[in-house]
């Protein structure tokens, strides 16, 4: 083999090896280090939009409940449960925009985590509940 052919063969091998290493490192860094995920349930109660959202973030749960477009000053009882245990039970008053926002953090427990929201319009029979199960 001539010197030129030898150099080309070595260069081709080096390029192929560099490409394989580069592609391998891209594959390693393309996937997230942990599997964060989120579930959401949208529904209506007493003519008001409700949004219940649970997100696994950095090994703990971010639990959010929002009411939108309620009558400003209206009162709403919001009860949140995690695996059957109540961790939030309070009456909230809708702000000037008609919004009620509840944001909490909960620890991740072993196995499935089950979150339930129950919302009741105070002074009315209107109520609704939803459950989200995280695996």
ROZASE-762422 format. One record per residue (C-alpha): x, y, z; residue in three letters. Coordinates in steps of 0.5 Angstrom, whole numbers, plus 500, padded with zeros to 3 digits. Layout:
<nodes>
XYZAla
...
</nodes>
This chain:
<nodes>
500500500Unk
503507498Unk
504512504Unk
498516501Unk
493510501Unk
495509508Unk
494516511Unk
487516508Unk
486509511Unk
488511518Unk
484518517Unk
478514515Unk
478510521Unk
479516526Unk
473519523Unk
469513524Unk
471512531Unk
470520532Unk
463520529Unk
461513533Unk
464517540Unk
460523538Unk
454519537Unk
454515543Unk
455521547Unk
449525544Unk
445519546Unk
447519553Unk
445526554Unk
439526550Unk
435523555Unk
433526561Unk
436524568Unk
430523571Unk
423522569Unk
419528571Unk
412528569Unk
405531569Unk
397530569Unk
392534569Unk
384534569Unk
380540567Unk
373540569Unk
367545570Unk
363547577Unk
358552578Unk
359554571Unk
367556573Unk
373553569Unk
377548574Unk
384546573Unk
387540577Unk
394539576Unk
400534579Unk
407534577Unk
413530579Unk
418535579Unk
425533582Unk
422527586Unk
416531589Unk
409533587Unk
407540585Unk
400540586Unk
396546583Unk
388547583Unk
386553579Unk
379556578Unk
378561573Unk
372566571Unk
369566578Unk
365571580Unk
370576584Unk
369575591Unk
365568591Unk
367563596Unk
370556594Unk
372551599Unk
378547596Unk
379540599Unk
386536597Unk
388529599Unk
394525598Unk
393518599Unk
386519603Unk
390524608Unk
387531607Unk
393536607Unk
389542605Unk
382544607Unk
380552606Unk
375557604Unk
378561598Unk
375568596Unk
376569588Unk
380575587Unk
378581583Unk
379577576Unk
375571579Unk
381567580Unk
382562586Unk
389559586Unk
392553590Unk
399551590Unk
402546594Unk
408541594Unk
408534597Unk
413528598Unk
413522593Unk
411516597Unk
413509595Unk
408506590Unk
402510587Unk
400517589Unk
393518589Unk
391526589Unk
384528590Unk
381535589Unk
374537592Unk
371544590Unk
364546593Unk
361553592Unk
360556599Unk
352557599Unk
350553594Unk
350545592Unk
355546587Unk
361541588Unk
365537584Unk
371532585Unk
377529581Unk
382524582Unk
389524579Unk
393517580Unk
401518579Unk
405512578Unk
</nodes>
